[in-house]
């Protein structure tokens, strides 16, 4: 029985699923962040391999316990362990990253076929299969990605935290820090975010944050503070959430115009920000429906790594 491996490598973590040709998931493993634009290509390789080996190791352990049989081809000396591997990794739409990473993937994870795509591609596959429509993701970073009725793919946003990623966890965390500093100076409105950021990062006052070397993941990890403060009625936090919803909707509307689709368009919300905040999702939907009244906005029900596994199965057939 052929085995397939799907990997989702993102800015917050890495997941791997091992499945068979009958559609069953045999093993799952997780590892640390593997977006090479944020953690570097060597760290990305380490985490991708850790997740892949973790899933394979669990499947082999299950085989030893009798849950898989030797007849299913779990291990063979003459053939690769896997029929196909698909890895969806953030940032690999750049050739300078995709070429060396794909070459490494072929060496590191033996399989008959290998596919390296962006995290956008596997999320779209998980959300819509092969149908037309779009996804809008807000996690550590943000992007919108669509497939037209003709099968063409389009993107908006996702150009990295330095210049883009509006409405992302990083964007919300960075703006929360800015609001805290403005509050401290008296340049901005008072907000509970000032004290809550200090408490979360163990600072005696907000100005000490400028001396901390925070990673994008650490900045993005502050977004729950913003969502919590917004739920409690903090006006600054509510404005930040509303702006995030508007910024994410702008990406969806940009793709909607480029798709030129007259009928209903599925718009699938993905990522930790959308999952964590129903209020932000509702604002996002309202902004989208103002200009795309036929849009069908919903939350992603499957994990992006399931899209990677589906693409691996397709590749290996």
Helices and strands as residue ranges (DSSP letters): E 3-9, E 14-20, E 25-31, H 36-39, H 41-64, G 70-72, E 82-89, H 95-108, E 111-117, H 119-128, E 133-138, E 142-147, E 153-156, H 169-185, H 193-201, G 206-211, H 216-220, H 223-231, H 235-259, E 265-270, H 272-276, H 278-291, E 295-299, H 304-316
